[in-house]
Protein backbone atom coordinates (compact mmCIF):
# COMPACT_ATOMS: atom_id res chain seq x y z
CA UNK A 1 0.00 0.00 0.00
CA UNK A 2 1.37 3.42 -0.96
CA UNK A 3 1.55 6.12 1.72
CA UNK A 4 1.10 8.90 -0.85
CA UNK A 5 -2.19 8.72 -2.78
CA UNK A 6 -2.55 10.97 -5.84
CA UNK A 7 -3.48 14.54 -4.92
CA UNK A 8 -6.41 14.37 -7.36
CA UNK A 9 -7.87 11.41 -5.45
CA UNK A 10 -7.49 13.21 -2.12
CA UNK A 11 -9.12 16.38 -3.44
CA UNK A 12 -12.01 14.41 -4.92
CA UNK A 13 -12.49 12.46 -1.68
CA UNK A 14 -12.39 15.59 0.48
CA UNK A 15 -14.90 17.40 -1.74
CA UNK A 16 -17.40 14.50 -1.71
CA UNK A 17 -16.99 14.07 2.06
CA UNK A 18 -17.55 17.79 2.65
CA UNK A 19 -20.41 18.30 0.16
CA UNK A 20 -22.07 14.89 0.56
CA UNK A 21 -22.51 14.57 -3.19
CA UNK A 22 -20.44 13.29 -6.10
CA UNK A 23 -22.33 15.66 -8.41
CA UNK A 24 -21.56 18.73 -6.32
CA UNK A 25 -17.92 17.68 -5.93
CA UNK A 26 -17.60 17.29 -9.70
CA UNK A 27 -19.07 20.74 -10.21
CA UNK A 28 -16.69 22.33 -7.66
CA UNK A 29 -13.59 20.70 -9.14
CA UNK A 30 -14.72 21.24 -12.76
CA UNK A 31 -14.52 17.54 -13.70
CA UNK A 32 -17.09 14.90 -14.65
CA UNK A 33 -19.17 12.78 -12.29
CA UNK A 34 -17.41 9.63 -13.50
CA UNK A 35 -13.97 11.20 -12.91
CA UNK A 36 -14.84 11.81 -9.24
CA UNK A 37 -16.14 8.27 -8.85
CA UNK A 38 -13.00 6.83 -10.41
CA UNK A 39 -10.72 8.91 -8.14
CA UNK A 40 -12.56 7.70 -5.03
CA UNK A 41 -12.38 4.10 -6.23
CA UNK A 42 -8.63 4.50 -6.79
CA UNK A 43 -8.18 5.98 -3.29
CA UNK A 44 -10.16 3.18 -1.60
CA UNK A 45 -8.07 0.58 -3.43
CA UNK A 46 -4.83 2.26 -2.36
CA UNK A 47 -5.74 2.66 1.33
CA UNK A 48 -7.49 -0.73 1.48
CA UNK A 49 -10.53 0.67 3.27
CA UNK A 50 -14.06 1.48 2.11
CA UNK A 51 -14.69 5.18 2.76
CA UNK A 52 -18.33 5.50 1.60
CA UNK A 53 -21.53 3.52 1.78
CA UNK A 54 -23.18 3.29 -1.65
CA UNK A 55 -26.91 4.04 -1.60
CA UNK A 56 -28.42 3.72 -5.04
CA UNK A 57 -26.79 6.42 -7.15
CA UNK A 58 -25.67 8.34 -4.08
CA UNK A 59 -22.96 7.86 -1.42
CA UNK A 60 -22.78 8.35 2.33
CA UNK A 61 -19.46 8.65 4.16
CA UNK A 62 -18.79 6.00 6.81
CA UNK A 63 -16.93 6.43 10.11
CA UNK A 64 -13.53 5.49 8.66
CA UNK A 65 -14.10 7.92 5.82
CA UNK A 66 -15.18 10.71 8.17
CA UNK A 67 -12.02 10.46 10.29
CA UNK A 68 -9.83 10.19 7.22
CA UNK A 69 -11.52 13.20 5.63
CA UNK A 70 -10.76 15.39 8.65
CA UNK A 71 -7.04 14.65 8.36
CA UNK A 72 -6.97 14.96 4.57
CA UNK A 73 -8.80 18.30 4.76
CA UNK A 74 -6.23 19.63 7.25
CA UNK A 75 -3.34 18.45 5.08
CA UNK A 76 -4.84 20.04 1.95
CA UNK A 77 -5.33 23.30 3.85
CA UNK A 78 -1.66 23.24 4.85
CA UNK A 79 -0.66 22.77 1.22
CA UNK A 80 -2.91 25.64 0.16
CA UNK A 81 -1.49 27.89 2.88
CA UNK A 82 2.08 27.03 1.90
CA UNK A 83 1.30 27.78 -1.75
CA UNK A 84 -0.20 31.17 -0.92
CA UNK A 85 2.77 31.98 1.29
CA UNK A 86 5.36 31.21 -1.35
CA UNK A 87 3.38 33.21 -3.91
CA UNK A 88 3.09 36.27 -1.68
CA UNK A 89 6.54 36.01 -0.06
CA UNK A 90 9.02 34.39 -2.46
CA UNK A 91 12.47 33.48 -1.18
CA UNK A 92 14.43 36.61 -0.43
CA UNK A 93 17.32 37.05 -2.83
CA UNK A 94 20.28 38.68 -1.13
CA UNK A 95 23.99 38.88 -1.82
CA UNK A 96 26.56 40.21 0.62
CA UNK A 97 29.84 41.45 -0.88
CA UNK A 98 32.99 42.38 0.99
CA UNK A 99 35.85 44.40 -0.51
CA UNK A 100 38.32 47.19 0.16
CA UNK A 101 36.64 50.63 -0.04
CA UNK A 102 38.78 51.93 -2.91
CA UNK A 103 37.94 49.04 -5.24
CA UNK A 104 34.27 49.22 -4.34
CA UNK A 105 34.15 52.96 -4.96
CA UNK A 106 36.18 53.31 -8.15
CA UNK A 107 35.84 49.98 -9.97
CA UNK A 108 32.79 48.05 -8.84
CA UNK A 109 30.30 50.82 -8.07
CA UNK A 110 30.31 52.34 -11.58
CA UNK A 111 29.48 48.87 -12.98
CA UNK A 112 26.86 47.74 -10.46
CA UNK A 113 24.02 49.45 -12.32
CA UNK A 114 24.37 46.84 -15.05
CA UNK A 115 24.07 44.02 -12.52
CA UNK A 116 21.04 45.67 -10.92
CA UNK A 117 19.40 46.06 -14.33
CA UNK A 118 20.03 42.40 -15.13
CA UNK A 119 18.97 41.03 -11.73
CA UNK A 120 16.61 43.59 -10.15
CA UNK A 121 15.26 41.15 -7.54
CA UNK A 122 18.65 40.56 -5.91
CA UNK A 123 19.38 42.81 -2.93
CA UNK A 124 23.07 43.72 -2.73
CA UNK A 125 24.77 44.43 0.57
CA UNK A 126 28.32 45.78 0.37
CA UNK A 127 30.66 45.61 3.33
CA UNK A 128 33.65 47.86 2.68
CA UNK A 129 36.60 47.20 4.96
CA UNK A 130 40.38 46.86 4.91
CA UNK A 131 40.17 43.91 7.30
CA UNK A 132 40.30 40.34 5.98
CA UNK A 133 37.51 38.59 7.87
CA UNK A 134 36.07 35.07 7.93
CA UNK A 135 33.40 34.89 5.24
CA UNK A 136 31.29 32.30 7.05
CA UNK A 137 31.48 33.99 10.44
CA UNK A 138 30.56 37.39 9.00
CA UNK A 139 27.81 36.05 6.72
CA UNK A 140 29.62 37.20 3.57
CA UNK A 141 28.81 35.47 0.28
CA UNK A 142 31.62 36.89 -1.86
CA UNK A 143 34.75 38.91 -1.18
CA UNK A 144 36.96 40.72 -3.67
CA UNK A 145 40.50 40.78 -2.30
CA UNK A 146 44.04 41.63 -3.29
CA UNK A 147 46.78 39.14 -2.49
CA UNK A 148 48.10 35.70 -3.36
CA UNK A 149 44.71 33.98 -3.36
CA UNK A 150 45.56 31.54 -0.58
CA UNK A 151 43.21 32.52 2.23
CA UNK A 152 42.41 29.69 4.63
CA UNK A 153 38.91 28.22 4.49
CA UNK A 154 38.08 29.85 1.17
CA UNK A 155 38.18 29.29 -2.58
CA UNK A 156 39.79 31.94 -4.78
CA UNK A 157 39.08 32.73 -8.43
CA UNK A 158 41.62 34.96 -10.22
CA UNK A 159 40.14 38.17 -11.62
CA UNK A 160 42.95 40.35 -12.99
CA UNK A 161 46.33 41.89 -12.28
CA UNK A 162 46.73 45.62 -11.90
CA UNK A 163 49.42 48.16 -12.65
CA UNK A 164 50.54 51.50 -11.23
CA UNK A 165 50.32 54.61 -13.41
CA UNK A 166 51.06 58.29 -12.84
CA UNK A 167 48.02 60.56 -12.97
CA UNK A 168 47.14 64.21 -12.56
CA UNK A 169 44.17 66.50 -13.07
CA UNK A 170 44.03 68.22 -16.47
CA UNK A 171 44.32 71.60 -14.73
CA UNK A 172 47.24 70.70 -12.49
CA UNK A 173 50.03 73.27 -12.59
CA UNK A 174 47.91 75.58 -14.68
CA UNK A 175 47.50 72.88 -17.31
CA UNK A 176 51.24 72.60 -17.90
CA UNK A 177 51.59 68.92 -17.08
CA UNK A 178 54.88 67.11 -16.49
CA UNK A 179 55.64 64.80 -19.39
CA UNK A 180 59.06 63.26 -18.78
CA UNK A 181 60.20 61.13 -15.82
CA UNK A 182 62.50 63.94 -14.69
CA UNK A 183 59.64 66.47 -14.73
CA UNK A 184 57.40 64.03 -12.86
CA UNK A 185 60.07 63.51 -10.20
CA UNK A 186 60.28 67.28 -9.63
CA UNK A 187 56.50 67.74 -9.39
CA UNK A 188 54.39 68.02 -6.28
CA UNK A 189 53.59 64.38 -5.50
CA UNK A 190 50.87 63.05 -3.22
CA UNK A 191 52.42 59.87 -1.91
CA UNK A 192 50.52 56.71 -1.10
CA UNK A 193 51.70 53.46 0.47
CA UNK A 194 52.91 52.31 -2.96
CA UNK A 195 56.64 52.43 -3.63
CA UNK A 196 57.93 54.37 -6.64
CA UNK A 197 61.02 52.14 -6.85
CA UNK A 198 59.92 49.89 -9.73
CA UNK A 199 58.38 52.79 -11.65
CA UNK A 200 61.62 54.76 -11.33
CA UNK A 201 63.62 51.77 -12.58
CA UNK A 202 61.29 51.39 -15.58
CA UNK A 203 61.56 55.14 -16.22
CA UNK A 204 65.35 55.03 -16.19
CA UNK A 205 65.71 57.38 -13.24
CA UNK A 206 68.93 57.01 -11.31
CA UNK A 207 67.41 58.27 -8.09
CA UNK A 208 64.29 56.75 -6.55
CA UNK A 209 61.39 59.06 -5.74
CA UNK A 210 60.79 58.82 -1.99
CA UNK A 211 57.98 60.25 0.16
CA UNK A 212 58.47 63.92 0.92
CA UNK A 213 55.57 66.08 2.02
CA UNK A 214 51.99 64.80 1.87
CA UNK A 215 51.63 61.04 2.36
CA UNK A 216 48.18 59.43 2.57
CA UNK A 217 47.30 55.81 3.35
CA UNK A 218 43.90 55.84 1.61
CA UNK A 219 43.51 55.75 -2.17
CA UNK A 220 40.12 57.46 -2.04
CA UNK A 221 41.65 60.56 -0.44
CA UNK A 222 44.61 60.49 -2.81
CA UNK A 223 42.45 60.28 -5.92
CA UNK A 224 40.22 63.10 -4.72
CA UNK A 225 43.24 65.29 -3.93
CA UNK A 226 44.65 64.62 -7.40
CA UNK A 227 41.27 65.34 -8.99
CA UNK A 228 41.25 68.70 -7.18
CA UNK A 229 44.63 69.54 -8.69
CA UNK A 230 46.63 69.28 -5.46
CA UNK A 231 49.36 67.12 -6.97
CA UNK A 232 50.16 64.01 -8.99
CA UNK A 233 50.12 60.41 -7.75
CA UNK A 234 51.13 56.86 -8.57
CA UNK A 235 47.91 54.84 -8.38
CA UNK A 236 46.34 51.57 -9.47
CA UNK A 237 44.89 51.72 -12.95
CA UNK A 238 41.75 49.94 -11.75
CA UNK A 239 40.97 52.91 -9.51
CA UNK A 240 41.66 55.77 -11.94
CA UNK A 241 40.93 54.49 -15.46
CA UNK A 242 37.24 55.41 -15.34
CA UNK A 243 38.16 58.93 -14.20
CA UNK A 244 40.66 59.14 -17.08
CA UNK A 245 37.94 58.06 -19.51
CA UNK A 246 35.63 60.78 -18.13
CA UNK A 247 38.39 63.38 -18.55
CA UNK A 248 38.72 64.03 -14.82
CA UNK A 249 42.28 62.70 -14.71
CA UNK A 250 45.14 62.34 -17.19
CA UNK A 251 47.73 59.58 -17.45
CA UNK A 252 51.00 61.49 -17.69
CA UNK A 253 53.17 58.81 -19.25
CA UNK A 254 52.96 55.29 -20.68
CA UNK A 255 55.60 54.18 -18.17
CA UNK A 256 53.98 51.88 -15.62
CA UNK A 257 54.90 49.51 -12.82
CA UNK A 258 53.23 46.16 -12.05
CA UNK A 259 51.06 46.05 -8.96
CA UNK A 260 52.23 43.11 -6.82
CA UNK A 261 48.82 41.90 -5.63
CA UNK A 262 46.24 40.55 -8.14
CA UNK A 263 42.51 40.79 -7.54
CA UNK A 264 40.64 37.62 -6.54
CA UNK A 265 37.02 36.70 -6.15
CA UNK A 266 36.80 34.73 -2.90
CA UNK A 267 34.03 32.49 -1.57
CA UNK A 268 33.84 30.30 1.53
CA UNK A 269 34.48 26.60 1.08
CA UNK A 270 31.00 25.11 1.07
CA UNK A 271 29.08 22.28 -0.54
CA UNK A 272 26.11 24.56 -1.23
CA UNK A 273 26.39 27.60 -3.50
CA UNK A 274 23.66 30.23 -3.51
CA UNK A 275 22.18 30.91 -6.97
CA UNK A 276 22.91 34.61 -6.44
CA UNK A 277 26.62 33.83 -6.03
CA UNK A 278 26.69 31.94 -9.33
CA UNK A 279 24.92 34.80 -11.12
CA UNK A 280 27.24 37.43 -9.66
CA UNK A 281 30.38 35.45 -10.54
CA UNK A 282 29.24 35.06 -14.15
CA UNK A 283 28.38 38.77 -14.40
CA UNK A 284 31.70 39.79 -12.82
CA UNK A 285 33.65 37.64 -15.26
CA UNK A 286 31.95 39.49 -18.12
CA UNK A 287 32.82 42.85 -16.58
CA UNK A 288 36.44 41.82 -16.00
CA UNK A 289 36.74 40.66 -19.62
CA UNK A 290 35.42 44.04 -20.78
CA UNK A 291 37.86 45.77 -18.39
CA UNK A 292 40.81 43.85 -19.83
CA UNK A 293 39.79 44.76 -23.38
CA UNK A 294 39.48 48.42 -22.42
CA UNK A 295 42.89 48.44 -20.73
CA UNK A 296 44.50 46.78 -23.76
CA UNK A 297 42.99 49.42 -26.01
CA UNK A 298 44.27 52.22 -23.76
CA UNK A 299 47.77 50.75 -23.60
CA UNK A 300 47.94 50.32 -27.37
CA UNK A 301 47.04 54.01 -27.84
CA UNK A 302 49.57 55.32 -25.34
CA UNK A 303 52.45 57.21 -27.03
Phi, psi and omega per residue, in radians:
X1 nan 2.268 3.121
X2 -1.368 2.506 3.099
X3 -1.518 -0.097 -3.041
X4 -2.238 1.459 3.083
X5 -1.109 2.751 3.097
X6 -1.034 2.477 -3.117
X7 -1.080 -0.566 3.123
X8 -1.123 -0.668 3.107
X9 -1.165 -0.720 3.133
X10 -1.140 -0.732 3.135
X11 -1.142 -0.707 3.127
X12 -1.136 -0.764 3.127
X13 -1.080 -0.813 -3.113
X14 -1.095 -0.698 -3.117
X15 -1.164 -0.744 3.131
X16 -1.165 -0.722 3.134
X17 -1.101 -0.685 -3.105
X18 -1.325 -0.693 -3.039
X19 -1.630 -0.331 3.139
X20 1.258 0.350 -3.075
X21 -2.718 2.301 3.060
X22 -1.191 -0.654 -3.123
X23 -1.109 -0.798 -3.141
X24 -1.173 -0.651 3.098
X25 -1.119 -0.706 3.113
X26 -1.102 -0.695 3.130
X27 -1.165 -0.715 -3.128
X28 -1.151 -0.693 -3.075
X29 -1.590 -0.027 3.090
X30 1.069 0.773 3.042
X31 -2.304 3.105 -3.111
X32 -1.474 2.839 3.106
X33 -1.042 -0.744 -3.109
X34 -1.177 -0.549 3.129
X35 -1.156 -0.695 3.105
X36 -1.124 -0.802 -3.134
X37 -1.055 -0.714 -3.137
X38 -1.181 -0.671 3.123
X39 -1.129 -0.714 3.125
X40 -1.173 -0.703 3.091
X41 -1.059 -0.759 3.111
X42 -1.068 -0.751 -3.131
X43 -1.116 -0.789 -3.134
X44 -1.095 -0.627 3.115
X45 -1.193 -0.642 -3.112
X46 -1.259 -0.727 -3.104
X47 -1.473 -0.302 3.107
X48 1.317 0.399 -3.100
X49 -2.425 2.388 3.023
X50 -1.303 2.289 -3.065
X51 -1.844 -0.319 -3.104
X52 -2.316 2.704 2.982
X53 -1.788 2.134 -3.138
X54 -1.402 2.264 3.113
X55 -2.280 1.651 -3.083
X56 1.130 -2.135 3.107
X57 -1.629 -0.042 -3.132
X58 -1.839 3.082 3.111
X59 -2.368 2.650 3.059
X60 -2.325 2.255 -3.082
X61 -1.220 2.409 3.090
X62 -1.615 -3.084 -3.056
X63 -1.149 -0.735 3.100
X64 -1.074 -0.738 3.127
X65 -1.122 -0.682 -3.114
X66 -1.112 -0.779 3.129
X67 -1.159 -0.702 3.127
X68 -1.146 -0.678 -3.108
X69 -1.108 -0.660 3.120
X70 -1.058 -0.752 -3.127
X71 -1.266 -0.684 3.116
X72 -1.123 -0.733 3.137
X73 -1.069 -0.733 3.123
X74 -1.118 -0.729 3.134
X75 -1.141 -0.723 3.119
X76 -1.144 -0.634 3.091
X77 -1.128 -0.681 3.091
X78 -1.081 -0.750 3.121
X79 -1.101 -0.735 3.127
X80 -1.119 -0.740 3.118
X81 -1.102 -0.751 3.136
X82 -1.100 -0.673 3.126
X83 -1.143 -0.769 3.114
X84 -1.122 -0.656 -3.126
X85 -1.135 -0.768 -3.107
X86 -1.250 -0.449 3.092
X87 -1.308 -0.678 -3.114
X88 -1.411 -0.692 -3.096
X89 -2.166 1.380 3.111
X90 -1.127 2.852 -3.140
X91 -0.960 2.295 -3.112
X92 -1.252 2.226 -3.134
X93 -1.741 1.940 -3.129
X94 -2.321 2.632 3.108
X95 -2.471 2.143 3.134
X96 -1.839 2.141 -3.098
X97 -1.977 2.435 3.057
X98 -2.119 2.437 -3.124
X99 -2.912 2.909 3.062
X100 -1.245 2.554 -3.058
X101 -1.006 -0.686 -3.070
X102 -1.125 -0.749 3.121
X103 -1.163 -0.734 3.122
X104 -1.086 -0.687 -3.083
X105 -1.291 -0.804 -2.943
X106 -1.761 -0.327 3.129
X107 -1.984 -0.921 -3.022
X108 -1.333 -0.817 -3.047
X109 -0.965 -0.769 3.129
X110 -1.111 -0.291 -3.091
X111 -1.785 -0.240 -3.033
X112 -1.131 -0.442 3.137
X113 -1.045 -0.593 3.130
X114 -1.207 -0.654 3.085
X115 -1.174 -0.744 3.137
X116 -1.099 -0.645 3.122
X117 -1.194 -0.602 -3.103
X118 -1.376 -0.625 -3.103
X119 -2.284 1.257 -3.033
X120 -1.178 -0.320 -3.103
X121 -1.503 -0.138 -3.135
X122 -1.567 2.148 3.074
X123 -1.504 2.182 -3.133
X124 -1.755 2.303 3.044
X125 -2.133 2.095 -3.086
X126 -1.870 2.196 3.059
X127 -1.910 1.860 -3.123
X128 -1.655 2.131 -3.106
X129 -2.812 2.635 3.056
X130 -1.500 -0.157 -3.073
X131 -1.513 2.355 3.046
X132 -1.509 1.923 -3.073
X133 -1.944 2.916 3.064
X134 -1.271 2.166 -3.093
X135 -1.117 -0.788 -3.102
X136 -1.168 -0.755 -3.118
X137 -1.148 -0.589 -3.097
X138 -1.618 -0.006 -3.139
X139 1.192 0.587 -3.111
X140 -1.701 2.274 -3.137
X141 -1.436 -0.757 -3.092
X142 -2.458 2.460 3.004
X143 -2.165 2.530 3.007
X144 -1.964 2.001 -3.009
X145 -2.216 2.793 3.010
X146 -1.889 2.397 3.137
X147 2.747 -2.655 -3.114
X148 -1.670 -0.091 3.094
X149 1.362 0.395 -3.065
X150 -2.120 0.789 -3.120
X151 -1.374 2.361 -3.072
X152 -1.142 2.420 3.101
X153 1.304 0.304 -3.093
X154 -2.453 2.867 3.052
X155 -2.003 2.326 -3.051
X156 -2.031 2.365 3.105
X157 -2.084 2.098 -3.077
X158 -1.105 2.329 3.101
X159 -1.807 -1.189 3.094
X160 -2.906 2.824 3.060
X161 -1.725 2.623 -3.059
X162 -1.954 3.040 3.060
X163 -2.505 2.778 3.137
X164 -1.736 2.300 3.122
X165 -2.285 2.757 -3.138
X166 -1.667 2.224 -3.077
X167 -2.286 2.751 3.069
X168 -2.642 2.887 3.012
X169 -1.362 2.585 3.137
X170 -0.976 -0.531 -3.102
X171 -1.647 0.122 3.126
X172 -1.060 2.420 3.127
X173 0.985 0.695 3.122
X174 1.174 0.349 -3.134
X175 1.547 -0.098 3.088
X176 -1.574 1.639 -2.996
X177 -1.572 2.486 3.066
X178 -1.141 2.413 -3.064
X179 -2.054 -0.538 -3.099
X180 -1.760 2.790 3.085
X181 -0.975 -0.662 3.141
X182 -1.151 -0.725 3.121
X183 -1.159 -0.675 3.101
X184 -1.094 -0.747 -3.117
X185 -1.112 -0.495 -3.126
X186 -1.572 -0.085 -3.083
X187 -1.404 2.938 3.067
X188 -1.325 1.992 -3.057
X189 -1.883 2.357 2.993
X190 -1.690 1.918 -3.017
X191 -1.484 2.499 3.031
X192 -1.947 -2.874 3.092
X193 -1.406 -0.096 -3.123
X194 -1.421 2.406 3.112
X195 -1.399 2.479 3.084
X196 -1.531 -0.014 -2.984
X197 -0.975 -0.917 -3.104
X198 -1.156 -0.698 3.120
X199 -1.074 -0.743 3.138
X200 -1.108 -0.681 3.094
X201 -1.100 -0.804 3.133
X202 -1.148 -0.487 3.135
X203 -1.470 -0.144 3.137
X204 1.374 0.342 3.112
X205 -1.424 2.359 -3.139
X206 -1.310 -0.504 -3.087
X207 -1.970 2.286 -3.136
X208 -1.286 2.466 3.046
X209 -1.376 2.121 -3.104
X210 -2.064 2.700 -3.116
X211 -0.966 2.300 3.130
X212 -2.707 1.871 -3.110
X213 1.884 -2.235 -3.066
X214 -1.358 2.203 3.115
X215 -2.343 2.160 -3.034
X216 -2.168 2.423 -3.106
X217 -1.698 0.208 -3.129
X218 -2.241 2.141 -3.096
X219 -1.133 -0.557 3.132
X220 -1.065 -0.749 3.122
X221 -1.189 -0.723 -3.135
X222 -1.070 -0.836 -3.103
X223 -1.108 -0.690 3.116
X224 -1.163 -0.702 3.111
X225 -1.110 -0.712 3.102
X226 -1.134 -0.766 -3.139
X227 -1.046 -0.567 3.127
X228 -1.427 0.025 3.084
X229 1.431 0.372 -3.094
X230 -1.452 -0.194 -3.137
X231 2.901 -3.039 3.081
X232 -1.933 2.898 -3.097
X233 -2.657 2.738 3.005
X234 -1.769 1.935 -3.038
X235 -2.337 2.854 3.087
X236 -1.147 2.377 3.132
X237 -1.058 -0.634 -3.111
X238 -1.026 -0.457 -3.085
X239 -1.591 -0.353 -3.011
X240 -2.080 -0.196 -3.047
X241 -1.099 -0.691 3.123
X242 -1.110 -0.673 3.106
X243 -1.166 -0.602 3.067
X244 -1.131 -0.766 3.133
X245 -1.070 -0.650 3.131
X246 -1.362 -0.140 -3.138
X247 1.505 0.156 -3.141
X248 -1.407 -0.487 3.114
X249 -2.282 2.850 3.137
X250 -2.286 2.350 2.999
X251 -1.434 2.112 -2.972
X252 -1.365 -0.466 -3.086
X253 -2.700 2.714 3.101
X254 -1.350 -0.146 3.129
X255 -1.225 2.234 -3.105
X256 -2.283 3.067 3.025
X257 -2.423 2.429 3.135
X258 -1.169 2.464 3.050
X259 -1.524 2.280 -2.958
X260 -1.248 -0.314 -3.026
X261 -2.022 1.947 3.072
X262 -1.194 2.879 3.047
X263 -1.597 2.466 3.134
X264 -2.307 2.538 2.953
X265 -1.687 2.140 -2.974
X266 -2.092 2.307 3.045
X267 -2.235 2.740 3.101
X268 -1.262 2.568 3.069
X269 -1.207 2.024 -3.073
X270 -2.683 2.640 3.105
X271 -1.414 -0.339 -3.113
X272 -1.984 2.234 -3.134
X273 -2.001 2.186 3.119
X274 -1.115 2.464 3.093
X275 -0.987 -0.606 -3.132
X276 -1.117 -0.598 3.112
X277 -1.140 -0.781 3.124
X278 -1.064 -0.751 -3.141
X279 -1.134 -0.752 -3.123
X280 -1.154 -0.726 3.135
X281 -1.056 -0.778 3.129
X282 -1.106 -0.750 3.121
X283 -1.115 -0.761 -3.101
X284 -1.121 -0.655 3.098
X285 -1.081 -0.661 3.086
X286 -1.132 -0.749 -3.135
X287 -1.154 -0.690 3.125
X288 -1.149 -0.698 3.100
X289 -1.076 -0.734 3.095
X290 -1.141 -0.676 3.101
X291 -1.066 -0.799 -3.139
X292 -1.085 -0.712 3.119
X293 -1.120 -0.712 -3.140
X294 -1.137 -0.728 3.138
X295 -1.139 -0.711 3.120
X296 -1.087 -0.694 3.130
X297 -1.164 -0.698 3.106
X298 -1.116 -0.800 -3.096
X299 -1.140 -0.619 3.140
X300 -1.235 -0.397 -3.132
X301 -1.647 -0.101 3.140
X302 -1.256 2.357 3.132
X303 -1.198 nan nan
